[in-house]
Amino acid sequence: MHIADGIIYIGVNDHELDLFEGQYIVPNGMAYNSYVIIDEKIAVFDGVDKNFGDEWLANLEAALDGRTPDYFIVQHMEPDHSASIMKFAEKYPEAVVVATVGAFNMMQNYFGTKFAGRNMVVKEGATLSLGTKELTFIMAPNVHWPEVMFTYDATDKVLFSADAFGKFGALDVEEGWDCEARRYYFGIVGKFGKNVQAVLKKVAKYDVEVICPLHGPVLSEDLGHYIGLYQTWSAYEVETPGVVIAYSSVYGHTKEAVELLASKLEEKGCPRVVVTDLARDDQAEAVEDAFRYGHLVLATTTYCGGIFPAMHEFISHLLDHDYQKRTIAFVENGSWMPAAMKGMKALTDKFAGVEYTENNVTIRGALNDASRAQIEALADELAAKF
């Protein structure tokens, strides 16, 4: 794939992977992106997962057409990109490794070497001329690891963005960008919104026409859409008006209450209602939806004097990813001593900038007239917010 004059894609597709980072379901696989710039001097950007090192080097060799690389630029040290560094270093012993000091420290940890005598440590604003193309390095700490940097090619107006603007899914599968990029963002990067905001401000100083991430497609059209979503996500703003109802239910009574609430919200004109069963549905998608919409209803049963494990796990995921600036409501169920609402609130009080609804729902076993009336009141309160 030729991205611009002298810039070639040499990445690979992985359809063997079932869980990315050991937890995210990737039904359409994963792409590990790598790029090479062929100029008077040649620079390779990032490697791939260890299982695809030989395929990647074959792609590189085909692109080089008999030449050898001068630089290997390491923007991110996570093993899905860096595990093939030693293969590259052994095949091309004259190539200079270019990275941040943090990345070289990680190379010492992973490979036992900082490539002394053939390394180039770069800082914010450092430049590297390849001939007709000049590269500028942009530090991007904690997007999403501390050693990360971006690289900008001023000649072709290309931004190599490390994991930023990435998504789940291999490149030989057609699917929309937004959903899997959102799930990727909030799962992988979401905790570091302030860091993303900081690097977006740096990037805004450059004229960018193409974005080359380390996962997902190269972006070259309607960049305002992608950058706008990253602005929204990293600022923890609401992307889409609506209500997410995340629930767990043991014998179906809490589920019945959730379905009644969802139908009431739809009747009252709520623009979007998303219902997710935390024990059965993908928790990463539930986290994605919680960040996408502005209102969250947490519904669960009292369990061992606290809250059901699937709900506890979900709230923990939200806490880990710095969930904030949303409205939260509760539905609890407890046959003899309801305690789930107290347990959920103790956890959600750790979120920044959340508001709680005045109305909540308590069920004692099965729905009755009193709990149905509470559902009606909660639906009225939430619907009034639109």
Secondary structure as GFF3:
##gff-version 3
##sequence-region A 1 386
A	DSSP	beta_strand	2	4	.	.	.	ID=ss1
A	DSSP	beta_strand	7	9	.	.	.	ID=ss2
A	DSSP	beta_strand	12	14	.	.	.	ID=ss3
A	DSSP	beta_strand	19	20	.	.	.	ID=ss4
A	DSSP	beta_strand	24	25	.	.	.	ID=ss5
A	DSSP	beta_strand	30	32	.	.	.	ID=ss6
A	DSSP	beta_strand	35	38	.	.	.	ID=ss7
A	DSSP	beta_strand	42	45	.	.	.	ID=ss8
A	DSSP	three_ten_helix	50	52	.	.	.	ID=ss9
A	DSSP	alpha_helix	53	64	.	.	.	ID=ss10
A	DSSP	beta_strand	71	73	.	.	.	ID=ss11
A	DSSP	alpha_helix	79	82	.	.	.	ID=ss12
A	DSSP	alpha_helix	85	91	.	.	.	ID=ss13
A	DSSP	beta_strand	96	99	.	.	.	ID=ss14
A	DSSP	alpha_helix	101	111	.	.	.	ID=ss15
A	DSSP	beta_strand	119	121	.	.	.	ID=ss16
A	DSSP	beta_strand	127	129	.	.	.	ID=ss17
A	DSSP	beta_strand	134	139	.	.	.	ID=ss18
A	DSSP	beta_strand	149	153	.	.	.	ID=ss19
A	DSSP	beta_strand	158	160	.	.	.	ID=ss20
A	DSSP	alpha_helix	178	184	.	.	.	ID=ss21
A	DSSP	pi_helix	185	189	.	.	.	ID=ss22
A	DSSP	three_ten_helix	190	192	.	.	.	ID=ss23
A	DSSP	alpha_helix	193	203	.	.	.	ID=ss24
A	DSSP	beta_strand	210	212	.	.	.	ID=ss25
A	DSSP	alpha_helix	223	234	.	.	.	ID=ss26
A	DSSP	beta_strand	240	247	.	.	.	ID=ss27
A	DSSP	alpha_helix	253	267	.	.	.	ID=ss28
A	DSSP	beta_strand	273	277	.	.	.	ID=ss29
A	DSSP	alpha_helix	283	292	.	.	.	ID=ss30
A	DSSP	beta_strand	293	303	.	.	.	ID=ss31
A	DSSP	beta_strand	306	307	.	.	.	ID=ss32
A	DSSP	alpha_helix	309	320	.	.	.	ID=ss33
A	DSSP	beta_strand	327	333	.	.	.	ID=ss34
A	DSSP	alpha_helix	340	348	.	.	.	ID=ss35
A	DSSP	beta_strand	355	356	.	.	.	ID=ss36
A	DSSP	beta_strand	361	363	.	.	.	ID=ss37
A	DSSP	alpha_helix	369	383	.	.	.	ID=ss38
###
